[in-house]
Amino acid sequence: MDSRHSPRVSVKPQCKARFQLGGQTYDDITVSNLGQDGCCLSGSTQSLSRLRDTDLLEGWQLVHPALPQTQIKAKVVWVGREDQGKESMTVTGIQFQDAPASYLKDVGKYVKTMASH
């Protein structure tokens, strides 16, 4: 059973994210699915190994021309690991924090558009 507050759609490989954590900038991180209130990141365990449950990500930005370019805060709500052949992958649940209503509305509009395709 899906306990999310808003539906998610696949946006891989069209959407990326960038953010800062502990003085390190993460850029060009794949967003695999997106909802109005959060998303799921996926990437090599090597590139996302520092992410932990409850981390607060500063300067969070979705990188896609149809999405808002506003920087917000985001919170890591879960971290999982998957083995895909020789490479270990990390998947991470993200929840948007203190986002302006216009940001959430624009993300929701994009999600609805993607869901109808």
N, C-alpha and C positions, 0 to 999 in steps of 0.2 A: 504494500500500500504506500502510495506517495504522500508524504506529509508536508509537502511544500505549500506555501501560501499562494503562489502564482505558478502557472504552467511554464515549462521550459521547452525551448526548441533547439535543435542542433544548429550551430553556426560555424562549425569547423569546416573548412580552414579559413573562412572569410573574416573572422573576428579575432583580434589579439588583445592583450592587456599589457599595461606597464604600471609599475608601482615601486615603492621603496620599502625596505625592511632592514632595520639595524644598520643604516648607512650604506646599504647595497641597493643598487638599482636593478630591477628585473625588467627586461624589455623583450618584446616580441614573444610573449608567452601565449600559447594557444588557449583560446576559450572554446571549449567543446560544446557547451550548451549554455543558454542564457534565458533568464526570466526577468521579470520586472524588478524583483528584489535581490537577485543574486545570480551566480553563475558557477560553472565548474571549469577549473583549469586542468590542463593535462600537459605533461612534459616529461623529459627524462628525469629520473631520480637525481642525477647529478646536478641538473640545473635548478631543481626545486627542493633540494634536500634540507634546506634551512627552515622551510615552512612547518609550523606546528599549530595544533588546535589553539584557538583564542588569540593568535597573532593579530595585531592591528596593522594593516597595510596603509601606508601614507601615500598621498599623491596618486591614488588609484585612477586609472584612465582606461576606458575602452578605446581601442584603436580600430576604427571603422568609419568611413565617411558618413554613414547614415545614423551614427550614434552620437550622443552628446560628448563634447570634448572637455566638459567640466571635470576637474579633479576633485575626488571625494575621498573619504576613508572607507575601507572595507575590512571585514573581519573574516579570518579563516575559521570555519565552523567544523570542518573535518578534513582529515588527510588520509589517503589510502595508497597502497602500493599494488602494482600489478606487474607480473612478469610477462613480457611479450618477446618470446624467443631469447635472444642473448641480452636484450636490454631491459632494465627495470624501469618502469614508468611510475610516476606519481600523479594521482588525481586528487584535486583539492576543491572542496566546497567553499564558496565565497558568499558572504552576505554583505550587501551594501549598507553603509552606516551613515546616518545624518545626511542623506542625499536630498537635494532640493526636490520639491514636488514636480517641477518641470523636467528634471532629470529622469525621475521614475516614469513620468508620463511618456517621454520620448522613447525610453527603453521599452516600455509596454507597447507602444505603437509599433516599434520595429519587430518585437516578438510576435505580435498579432499578424503583421504582414508576412513574416517568415512562416508562420504556422499555416497560412492559407495557400502556400505554394506546394 
